[in-house]
Amino acid sequence: MNVLLVGETTPGQLAWLCARGFKQLGVAATLFDAYPFEKQRQSRFPPFAIAADKLQRAWANSGLLVTASRLKPDLILISKGEEITPATLTRLKQKAKIVNWNPDNPLNVLNSTPDLIKAIPFYDHCYIWGKFLLPELERLGAQRVSYLPFAYDPDLHQPRSLTNEERKRLASDLIFAGTHEPQRVEALNHLTDFDLAIWGNHWNRLPHDHPLRKHWRGDAHGDDLSHVYSASRVALNFIREQNGSAHNMRTFEAPACGIMLLTTRTQEQVELFGEDDGAVFFSSHDELRDKARYYLAHEEQRQQIAKRGQEKILQGHTYAERMKQILKDLEHGAS
């Protein structure tokens, strides 16, 4: 079996994690970077951003066809694929099975494109992390649809031994790791009086006098993020509206590192952990503050919840297991 992974190659991104999962199974896997001009595409100079967008779109299709022709994969797993056209998929399907696992909501206009929607019927199998999106993908013409939750990488997401210098540099009571978004800013604004550390990209867009600027520590991915979690006491998690009643990648990654998760209350997360059992949940900013204060003051309870959460995540929720499921579906033609 020879697999080609298509998506972002930054450590910690879904395609990168899937490649590691396949390799942990002993399956040959190659990553194709579909976003080599992403930084340029985010430019605030419109002509430059437009040119970079066109260049990236051309690369995602022509470069993928050339790479697939050279590698001759049996399976092509595309993460998201907002730039991949139906015409490209039609050519690829002549020689390989093609599946899609979208880490975002395809119905969210901020994370979708016309090509992404039009391409859905051309995949042999579409996977999605939220059960509420299964009927939507079927409505959009998906041939086969399956629920596939996110996971963790056991070599990456685990408690880390820290030096005194690392602990001093990375430690905080509350830690949030993720991209700057207005919804997250609004929630974190209620925690500025806590020992709060924010890690992620685009937080430099905040005004220099914004109260959250002093809490931003920079970016952290992959192994670096596991060290941050290991140095901290409570991991915050805000489920975007696009994730509905489901979960996100932090749902699995943070507890695997041995830290207590304090997260937006959603149906799938409560089903996974139990109410305030393997994770702690909130439905309002006041509840977020109250529970953050309570569990920081009750060390033993916090550690017990962190331990139970880690135990639940370690029960078969690895990316290798997710890739094994994809291979099984491919072999049996499961729907």
PyMOL commands that set and color helices and strands:
alter all, ss='L'
color gray80, all
select helices_A, chain A and resi 14-24+38-41+46-71+86-92+109-111+114-122+131-139+164-170+182-191+203-205+213-215+222-231+241-243+250-256+267-278+285-297+299-313+319-332
alter helices_A, ss='H'
color red, helices_A
select strands_A, chain A and resi 2-7+28-33+75-79+97-102+125-128+145-147+172-177+196-199+216-218+232-237+260-264+280-282
alter strands_A, ss='S'
color yellow, strands_A
deselect
rebuild
show_as cartoon
